Amino acid sequence: MLRFNLTRPAAAYLKEKLNLTPDEEEIALYGLQVIIYPLISLLSISLVGWLLGCLYTTLAATLTAAFLRLWSGGAHSRSPLTCTLLGAVVSPALGKTSLILTPHLSPFNLFVIVILGSLLSLTFVWRLAPVDSPAKPLLSPEYRQRMRRLSITSVFFIAAVQIALLAAAGAPAVVLALSLGLWWQTFTLTRAGHRFATLIDEIISPGVGR
């Protein structure tokens, strides 16, 4: 639905103006999807986060999840519409949750949450990452190992950033938002995360991608 409305006409316009071959049109279509869909998703997430008064924590959770997802993969929605709507709900919810909970947590409590949460995420990432998709299978064992190492390194990096922020006694809500984003992305690696993505697909975009 969203794919047709946004990228197909643009790709057809480029084909007409630049005299593209059908193969070149498909390449242009893919390029437009890579640029437009993430941009729309980020803008919608930012807008909802701003309206809820939690823009910075929303972005912290979003970028953390996206950073780990680069290497670890995870459950995929069948349509960009579903992905955009889910992101516009989940990320601001994580950002708002961090703002609500942080005043009730001491720096020591946050430190414990960061350490235990990172270890839990590291366990799942170690066992499950990278998680590929039918549209982009990871066939090379060497490539899978590289993505797995990068996923593990990402968890350590995120934890290091959180500890540095705690040591500087700044932005405790952002620290918690980073953990929530990390946990959400870790959830998408699991079978439960895949079942959840399938359920949301059936609710929002039934029949799309089949």
GIUR-V653285 format. One record per residue. N is the residue number from 0. PSI is psi as a letter, one per 20 degrees, with the letter a starting at -180 (999 if undefined). OMEGA is omega in whole degrees, 0 to 359 (none if undefined). Layout:
n->N psi->PSI omega->OMEGA
n->N psi->PSI omega->OMEGA
//
This chain:
n->0 psi->f omega->179
n->1 psi->h omega->181
n->2 psi->g omega->182
n->3 psi->g omega->185
n->4 psi->h omega->189
n->5 psi->g omega->190
n->6 psi->h omega->180
n->7 psi->g omega->178
n->8 psi->h omega->179
n->9 psi->g omega->178
n->10 psi->h omega->178
n->11 psi->h omega->177
n->12 psi->g omega->178
n->13 psi->h omega->179
n->14 psi->g omega->181
n->15 psi->g omega->185
n->16 psi->h omega->185
n->17 psi->j omega->180
n->18 psi->l omega->182
n->19 psi->q omega->172
n->20 psi->r omega->177
n->21 psi->g omega->178
n->22 psi->g omega->179
n->23 psi->h omega->177
n->24 psi->h omega->178
n->25 psi->h omega->177
n->26 psi->g omega->178
n->27 psi->h omega->179
n->28 psi->g omega->179
n->29 psi->g omega->179
n->30 psi->g omega->178
n->31 psi->h omega->179
n->32 psi->g omega->181
n->33 psi->h omega->182
n->34 psi->g omega->191
n->35 psi->g omega->186
n->36 psi->g omega->176
n->37 psi->h omega->180
n->38 psi->g omega->178
n->39 psi->g omega->180
n->40 psi->g omega->181
n->41 psi->g omega->180
n->42 psi->g omega->180
n->43 psi->g omega->177
n->44 psi->g omega->181
n->45 psi->g omega->180
n->46 psi->g omega->180
n->47 psi->g omega->178
n->48 psi->g omega->178
n->49 psi->g omega->179
n->50 psi->h omega->180
n->51 psi->i omega->179
n->52 psi->k omega->182
n->53 psi->l omega->185
n->54 psi->g omega->186
n->55 psi->g omega->179
n->56 psi->h omega->176
n->57 psi->g omega->179
n->58 psi->h omega->179
n->59 psi->g omega->179
n->60 psi->g omega->182
n->61 psi->g omega->184
n->62 psi->h omega->176
n->63 psi->g omega->179
n->64 psi->g omega->181
n->65 psi->h omega->180
n->66 psi->g omega->179
n->67 psi->h omega->182
n->68 psi->h omega->177
n->69 psi->h omega->185
n->70 psi->h omega->188
n->71 psi->i omega->187
n->72 psi->b omega->180
n->73 psi->a omega->181
n->74 psi->p omega->182
n->75 psi->q omega->171
n->76 psi->q omega->182
n->77 psi->h omega->183
n->78 psi->q omega->176
n->79 psi->h omega->179
n->80 psi->g omega->180
n->81 psi->g omega->181
n->82 psi->g omega->181
n->83 psi->g omega->181
n->84 psi->g omega->180
n->85 psi->g omega->179
n->86 psi->h omega->181
n->87 psi->i omega->177
n->88 psi->g omega->188
n->89 psi->g omega->185
n->90 psi->g omega->176
n->91 psi->h omega->178
n->92 psi->g omega->177
n->93 psi->g omega->179
n->94 psi->g omega->180
n->95 psi->h omega->179
n->96 psi->g omega->180
n->97 psi->h omega->178
n->98 psi->h omega->181
n->99 psi->g omega->186
n->100 psi->h omega->188
n->101 psi->g omega->180
n->102 psi->i omega->181
n->103 psi->j omega->183
n->104 psi->p omega->175
n->105 psi->r omega->176
n->106 psi->h omega->178
n->107 psi->g omega->177
n->108 psi->g omega->179
n->109 psi->h omega->179
n->110 psi->g omega->178
n->111 psi->g omega->178
n->112 psi->g omega->180
n->113 psi->g omega->184
n->114 psi->g omega->182
n->115 psi->g omega->179
n->116 psi->h omega->179
n->117 psi->g omega->178
n->118 psi->h omega->178
n->119 psi->g omega->179
n->120 psi->g omega->180
n->121 psi->h omega->179
n->122 psi->g omega->180
n->123 psi->g omega->179
n->124 psi->g omega->179
n->125 psi->h omega->184
n->126 psi->h omega->192
n->127 psi->h omega->186
n->128 psi->q omega->358
n->129 psi->q omega->178
n->130 psi->o omega->182
n->131 psi->a omega->179
n->132 psi->q omega->178
n->133 psi->h omega->181
n->134 psi->h omega->182
n->135 psi->m omega->181
n->136 psi->q omega->178
n->137 psi->n omega->188
n->138 psi->h omega->185
n->139 psi->p omega->177
n->140 psi->h omega->179
n->141 psi->g omega->179
n->142 psi->h omega->178
n->143 psi->g omega->179
n->144 psi->h omega->179
n->145 psi->g omega->179
n->146 psi->h omega->179
n->147 psi->g omega->178
n->148 psi->g omega->179
n->149 psi->h omega->177
n->150 psi->g omega->179
n->151 psi->g omega->178
n->152 psi->h omega->180
n->153 psi->g omega->179
n->154 psi->g omega->178
n->155 psi->h omega->180
n->156 psi->g omega->179
n->157 psi->g omega->178
n->158 psi->h omega->179
n->159 psi->g omega->177
n->160 psi->g omega->180
n->161 psi->g omega->180
n->162 psi->h omega->178
n->163 psi->g omega->177
n->164 psi->h omega->178
n->165 psi->g omega->180
n->166 psi->h omega->178
n->167 psi->i omega->179
n->168 psi->l omega->180
n->169 psi->q omega->173
n->170 psi->l omega->179
n->171 psi->h omega->179
n->172 psi->h omega->177
n->173 psi->h omega->178
n->174 psi->g omega->180
n->175 psi->h omega->179
n->176 psi->h omega->177
n->177 psi->g omega->178
n->178 psi->g omega->180
n->179 psi->g omega->176
n->180 psi->g omega->178
n->181 psi->g omega->181
n->182 psi->h omega->179
n->183 psi->g omega->179
n->184 psi->h omega->176
n->185 psi->h omega->178
n->186 psi->h omega->182
n->187 psi->i omega->177
n->188 psi->i omega->188
n->189 psi->r omega->176
n->190 psi->h omega->178
n->191 psi->h omega->177
n->192 psi->h omega->178
n->193 psi->g omega->178
n->194 psi->h omega->178
n->195 psi->g omega->179
n->196 psi->g omega->178
n->197 psi->g omega->180
n->198 psi->g omega->180
n->199 psi->h omega->176
n->200 psi->g omega->182
n->201 psi->h omega->181
n->202 psi->g omega->187
n->203 psi->g omega->185
n->204 psi->m omega->180
n->205 psi->p omega->176
n->206 psi->i omega->181
n->207 psi->p omega->176
n->208 psi->j omega->179
n->209 psi->999 omega->none
//
